[in-house]
Amino acid sequence: MGLDREPLVVELNDRPEYQRLLDGQAQTYGIKVGRVHLAAGASCGEHTTGEREEVLIFLAGSGRMLIGEQCEAFEVGVGKVSYIPPKTLHDIQNTGADPLVYVFCVAPAAAVADPEV
């Protein structure tokens, strides 16, 4: 299969706001990536990513991930990575005094014949 997308590098900025990193179809085959900056006490809001799976990479701060219909709580923060399956309700809350900063990667989910690949 030939590749019709170009490799690229995007720099994270230091501004305390959402930063879009990869937009999806125009730049990739479907993955979307962004950086989220949550102020103390803020949350990203309860949502699902539909048919997509999501990975969160925490860069700074501390917080709580509420996941599933029962809102199971997991502590998250700097140095942690979270996986969220498709169609899973979730919210990220900043429970610390400092900003909670993380990168999200959302991609279409597909069954893989060999999970080692």
DRENKOLNU-727199 format. One record per atom (N, C-alpha, C): residue number from 1; atom name; x, y, z. Coordinates in Angstrom, 3 decimals, padded with zeros to 6 digits. Layout:
% DRENKOLNU-727199
    nr   atom       east      north         up
   NUM     CA          X          Y          Z
...
This chain:
% DRENKOLNU-727199
    nr   atom       east      north         up
     1      N    000.851   -001.180    000.000
     1     CA    000.000    000.000    000.000
     1      C    000.889    001.232    000.000
     2      N    000.701    002.125   -000.931
     2     CA    001.461    003.361   -000.982
     2      C    000.927    004.369    000.018
     3      N    001.805    005.177    000.535
     3     CA    001.401    006.201    001.488
     3      C    001.152    007.505    000.748
     4      N    000.004    008.137    001.054
     4     CA   -000.269    009.426    000.442
     4      C   -000.330    010.529    001.496
     5      N    000.210    010.249    002.669
     5     CA    000.315    011.243    003.734
     5      C    001.796    011.507    003.986
     6      N    002.107    012.705    004.400
     6     CA    003.494    013.082    004.645
     6      C    003.791    013.058    006.143
     7      N    004.985    012.615    006.541
     7     CA    005.364    012.723    007.947
     7      C    005.418    014.194    008.351
     8      N    005.163    014.478    009.624
     8     CA    005.254    015.854    010.079
     8      C    005.575    015.897    011.566
     9      N    006.045    017.029    012.010
     9     CA    006.340    017.280    013.418
     9      C    005.577    018.533    013.818
    10      N    004.893    018.473    014.965
    10     CA    004.140    019.609    015.482
    10      C    004.685    019.932    016.867
    11      N    004.940    021.194    017.135
    11     CA    005.453    021.595    018.440
    11      C    004.309    021.934    019.386
    12      N    004.439    021.472    020.645
    12     CA    003.497    021.879    021.681
    12      C    003.812    023.316    022.067
    13      N    002.777    024.125    022.250
    13     CA    003.018    025.489    022.715
    13      C    002.843    025.540    024.230
    14      N    003.138    026.677    024.825
    14     CA    003.035    026.844    026.276
    14      C    001.770    027.579    026.697
    15      N    000.879    027.868    025.766
    15     CA   -000.327    028.619    026.105
    15      C   -001.332    027.721    026.839
    16      N   -002.025    028.250    027.847
    16     CA   -002.990    027.454    028.613
    16      C   -004.333    027.339    027.895
    17      N   -004.343    026.622    026.801
    17     CA   -005.559    026.454    026.012
    17      C   -005.472    025.148    025.232
    18      N   -006.593    024.759    024.656
    18     CA   -006.630    023.575    023.794
    18      C   -005.726    023.822    022.588
    19      N   -004.953    022.824    022.210
    19     CA   -004.105    022.936    021.022
    19      C   -004.362    021.741    020.121
    20      N   -004.872    021.981    018.933
    20     CA   -005.072    020.919    017.957
    20      C   -003.716    020.549    017.380
    21      N   -003.422    019.244    017.319
    21     CA   -002.127    018.786    016.820
    21      C   -002.250    018.079    015.476
    22      N   -003.157    017.136    015.354
    22     CA   -003.444    016.458    014.081
    22      C   -004.947    016.483    013.875
    23      N   -005.384    016.911    012.688
    23     CA   -006.797    017.127    012.430
    23      C   -007.570    015.925    011.912
    24      N   -006.918    014.862    011.533
    24     CA   -007.647    013.728    010.992
    24      C   -007.391    013.542    009.511
    25      N   -008.443    013.363    008.741
    25     CA   -008.349    012.939    007.353
    25      C   -007.400    013.763    006.483
    26      N   -007.348    015.056    006.669
    26     CA   -006.474    015.856    005.804
    26      C   -004.990    015.574    006.059
    27      N   -004.642    015.220    007.290
    27     CA   -003.245    014.997    007.642
    27      C   -002.931    013.518    007.880
    28      N   -003.917    012.732    008.265
    28     CA   -003.696    011.341    008.673
    28      C   -004.751    010.444    008.033
    29      N   -004.746    009.192    008.378
    29     CA   -005.759    008.258    007.902
    29      C   -006.965    008.204    008.829
    30      N   -006.996    009.032    009.852
    30     CA   -008.148    009.086    010.731
    30      C   -007.838    009.394    012.184
    31      N   -006.570    009.386    012.575
    31     CA   -006.234    009.703    013.959
    31      C   -006.342    011.215    014.170
    32      N   -006.857    011.592    015.336
    32     CA   -006.916    013.001    015.727
    32      C   -006.163    013.135    017.039
    33      N   -005.386    014.213    017.163
    33     CA   -004.544    014.429    018.335
    33      C   -004.661    015.883    018.755
    34      N   -004.723    016.112    020.056
    34     CA   -004.756    017.474    020.579
    34      C   -004.182    017.513    021.973
    35      N   -003.872    018.726    022.415
    35     CA   -003.377    018.919    023.772
    35      C   -004.448    019.674    024.542
    36      N   -004.781    019.174    025.736
    36     CA   -005.799    019.786    026.581
    36      C   -005.121    020.378    027.809
    37      N   -005.577    021.559    028.214
    37     CA   -005.069    022.257    029.393
    37      C   -006.288    022.575    030.255
    38      N   -006.438    021.866    031.385
    38     CA   -007.575    022.091    032.279
    38      C   -007.106    022.862    033.510
    39      N   -007.744    023.982    033.785
    39     CA   -007.440    024.764    034.979
    39      C   -007.917    024.008    036.223
    40      N   -007.417    024.398    037.366
    40     CA   -007.830    023.779    038.628
    40      C   -009.358    023.803    038.741
    41      N   -009.939    022.658    039.073
    41     CA   -011.386    022.550    039.233
    41      C   -012.164    022.333    037.951
    42      N   -011.522    022.418    036.797
    42     CA   -012.215    022.279    035.507
    42      C   -012.297    020.816    035.084
    43      N   -013.187    020.544    034.133
    43     CA   -013.283    019.207    033.541
    43      C   -013.457    019.355    032.039
    44      N   -013.197    018.264    031.311
    44     CA   -013.365    018.315    029.853
    44      C   -014.827    018.110    029.470
    45      N   -015.634    017.595    030.392
    45     CA   -017.050    017.350    030.114
    45      C   -017.298    015.901    029.721
    46      N   -018.347    015.328    030.237
    46     CA   -018.681    013.927    029.978
    46      C   -019.016    013.729    028.498
    47      N   -018.388    012.724    027.877
    47     CA   -018.605    012.458    026.457
    47      C   -018.113    011.046    026.109
    48      N   -018.373    010.620    024.889
    48     CA   -017.771    009.404    024.335
    48      C   -017.098    009.792    023.029
    49      N   -016.245    008.911    022.531
    49     CA   -015.631    009.143    021.227
    49      C   -016.281    008.237    020.178
    50      N   -017.484    007.759    020.476
    50     CA   -018.233    006.955    019.517
    50      C   -017.506    005.680    019.147
    51      N   -017.302    005.465    017.873
    51     CA   -016.659    004.255    017.363
    51      C   -015.133    004.324    017.430
    52      N   -014.613    005.354    018.048
    52     CA   -013.149    005.530    018.119
    52      C   -012.621    005.123    019.496
    53      N   -011.355    004.689    019.529
    53     CA   -010.670    004.441    020.786
    53      C   -009.773    005.639    021.070
    54      N   -009.417    005.815    022.361
    54     CA   -008.680    007.016    022.748
    54      C   -007.579    006.676    023.744
    55      N   -006.449    007.350    023.605
    55     CA   -005.352    007.258    024.553
    55      C   -005.085    008.670    025.069
    56      N   -004.897    008.790    026.389
    56     CA   -004.559    010.060    027.021
    56      C   -003.173    009.939    027.627
    57      N   -002.311    010.906    027.357
    57     CA   -000.943    010.930    027.888
    57      C   -000.830    012.187    028.754
    58      N   -000.700    011.992    030.061
    58     CA   -000.715    013.106    031.002
    58      C    000.689    013.694    031.156
    59      N    000.801    015.009    030.944
    59     CA    002.075    015.708    030.949
    59      C    002.314    016.515    032.216
    60      N    001.250    016.975    032.868
    60     CA    001.391    017.810    034.063
    60      C    000.112    017.754    034.880
    61      N    000.257    017.976    036.180
    61     CA   -000.900    018.075    037.062
    61      C   -001.418    016.744    037.564
    62      N   -002.588    016.809    038.213
    62     CA   -003.233    015.608    038.739
    62      C   -004.741    015.756    038.611
    63      N   -005.402    014.613    038.500
    63     CA   -006.846    014.660    038.335
    63      C   -007.478    013.306    038.475
    64      N   -008.698    013.217    037.998
    64     CA   -009.489    011.996    038.092
    64      C   -010.173    011.745    036.754
    65      N   -010.150    010.489    036.330
    65     CA   -010.882    010.071    035.146
    65      C   -012.106    009.305    035.635
    66      N   -013.282    009.765    035.247
    66     CA   -014.527    009.063    035.537
    66      C   -014.912    008.344    034.264
    67      N   -015.110    007.032    034.357
    67     CA   -015.303    006.254    033.140
    67      C   -016.451    005.263    033.300
    68      N   -017.235    005.110    032.230
    68     CA   -018.328    004.161    032.194
    68      C   -019.609    004.712    032.793
    69      N   -020.684    003.966    032.598
    69     CA   -021.999    004.367    033.100
    69      C   -022.007    004.503    034.621
    70      N   -021.158    003.720    035.308
    70     CA   -021.091    003.760    036.770
    70      C   -020.109    004.802    037.279
    71      N   -019.465    005.543    036.373
    71     CA   -018.488    006.585    036.725
    71      C   -017.391    006.065    037.651
    72      N   -016.780    004.934    037.267
    72     CA   -015.648    004.414    038.020
    72      C   -014.522    005.441    037.966
    73      N   -013.897    005.728    039.109
    73     CA   -012.875    006.776    039.191
    73      C   -011.470    006.191    039.174
    74      N   -010.588    006.828    038.407
    74     CA   -009.169    006.481    038.342
    74      C   -008.367    007.755    038.535
    75      N   -007.333    007.696    039.339
    75     CA   -006.441    008.839    039.508
    75      C   -005.529    008.925    038.284
    76      N   -005.399    010.130    037.750
    76     CA   -004.546    010.364    036.585
    76      C   -003.662    011.569    036.866
    77      N   -002.616    011.706    036.096
    77     CA   -001.731    012.853    036.224
    77      C   -000.405    012.597    035.555
    78      N    000.518    013.500    035.778
    78     CA    001.821    013.462    035.119
    78      C    002.428    012.063    035.209
    79      N    002.904    011.578    034.070
    79     CA    003.542    010.266    034.013
    79      C    002.594    009.105    033.808
    80      N    001.298    009.360    033.667
    80     CA    000.334    008.274    033.464
    80      C   -000.242    008.328    032.056
    81      N   -000.653    007.159    031.574
    81     CA   -001.289    007.009    030.268
    81      C   -002.582    006.237    030.483
    82      N   -003.662    006.673    029.844
    82     CA   -004.956    006.002    029.972
    82      C   -005.459    005.567    028.609
    83      N   -006.138    004.417    028.582
    83     CA   -006.793    003.930    027.362
    83      C   -008.290    003.934    027.608
    84      N   -009.054    004.424    026.631
    84     CA   -010.513    004.459    026.712
    84      C   -011.071    003.746    025.484
    85      N   -011.788    002.630    025.675
    85     CA   -012.349    001.880    024.548
    85      C   -013.453    002.672    023.834
    86      N   -013.809    002.255    022.619
    86     CA   -014.901    002.897    021.896
    86      C   -016.205    002.862    022.705
    87      N   -017.062    003.832    022.443
    87     CA   -018.404    003.927    023.034
    87      C   -018.395    003.969    024.558
    88      N   -017.315    004.467    025.157
    88     CA   -017.206    004.507    026.614
    88      C   -017.380    005.936    027.111
    89      N   -018.384    006.151    027.936
    89     CA   -018.623    007.452    028.540
    89      C   -017.467    007.781    029.473
    90      N   -016.956    009.013    029.409
    90     CA   -015.847    009.402    030.275
    90      C   -015.769    010.919    030.451
    91      N   -015.068    011.316    031.509
    91     CA   -014.810    012.720    031.815
    91      C   -013.462    012.792    032.530
    92      N   -012.726    013.845    032.298
    92     CA   -011.467    014.085    032.988
    92      C   -011.642    015.347    033.824
    93      N   -011.313    015.245    035.115
    93     CA   -011.467    016.366    036.028
    93      C   -010.122    016.721    036.646
    94      N   -009.836    018.011    036.728
    94     CA   -008.626    018.471    037.406
    94      C   -008.965    018.592    038.889
    95      N   -008.339    017.763    039.725
    95     CA   -008.568    017.797    041.169
    95      C   -007.424    018.474    041.911
    96      N   -006.419    018.938    041.191
    96     CA   -005.258    019.568    041.813
    96      C   -005.319    021.082    041.765
    97      N   -004.286    021.706    042.301
    97     CA   -004.182    023.165    042.311
    97      C   -003.505    023.700    041.048
    98      N   -002.769    022.841    040.353
    98     CA   -002.059    023.231    039.135
    98      C   -002.833    022.760    037.905
    99      N   -002.521    023.309    036.727
    99     CA   -003.187    022.854    035.508
    99      C   -002.954    021.353    035.274
   100      N   -003.965    020.677    034.766
   100     CA   -003.866    019.288    034.326
   100      C   -003.719    019.349    032.808
   101      N   -002.589    018.871    032.305
   101     CA   -002.284    018.967    030.879
   101      C   -002.095    017.558    030.336
   102      N   -002.768    017.269    029.216
   102     CA   -002.619    015.952    028.600
   102      C   -002.804    016.033    027.096
   103      N   -002.245    015.042    026.420
   103     CA   -002.410    014.876    024.979
   103      C   -003.382    013.729    024.759
   104      N   -004.370    013.933    023.890
   104     CA   -005.283    012.849    023.529
   104      C   -004.998    012.393    022.108
   105      N   -005.166    011.101    021.878
   105     CA   -005.032    010.502    020.555
   105      C   -006.285    009.672    020.333
   106      N   -007.095    010.032    019.358
   106     CA   -008.346    009.347    019.058
   106      C   -008.229    008.760    017.648
   107      N   -008.516    007.462    017.530
   107     CA   -008.385    006.793    016.229
   107      C   -009.553    005.845    016.011
   108      N   -009.928    005.634    014.742
   108     CA   -010.972    004.647    014.457
   108      C   -010.557    003.281    014.984
   109      N   -011.477    002.597    015.625
   109     CA   -011.187    001.271    016.161
   109      C   -011.491    000.219    015.104
   110      N   -010.623   -000.777    015.043
   110     CA   -010.828   -001.885    014.116
   110      C   -010.231   -003.127    014.747
   111      N   -010.874   -004.247    014.522
   111     CA   -010.332   -005.509    015.014
   111      C   -009.011   -005.775    014.308
   112      N   -008.041   -006.264    015.055
   112     CA   -006.726   -006.561    014.509
   112      C   -006.517   -008.071    014.550
   113      N   -006.137   -008.652    013.419
   113     CA   -005.939   -010.095    013.366
   113      C   -004.791   -010.539    014.263
   114      N   -003.718   -009.751    014.326
   114     CA   -002.557   -010.088    015.154
   114      C   -002.277   -008.918    016.086
   115      N   -002.683   -008.999    017.377
   115     CA   -002.495   -007.878    018.285
   115      C   -001.035   -007.566    018.594
   116      N   -000.103   -008.417    018.179
   116     CA    001.327   -008.167    018.411
   116      C    001.904   -007.199    017.384
   117      N    001.163   -006.877    016.343
   117     CA    001.674   -006.001    015.286
   117      C    001.504   -004.562    015.674
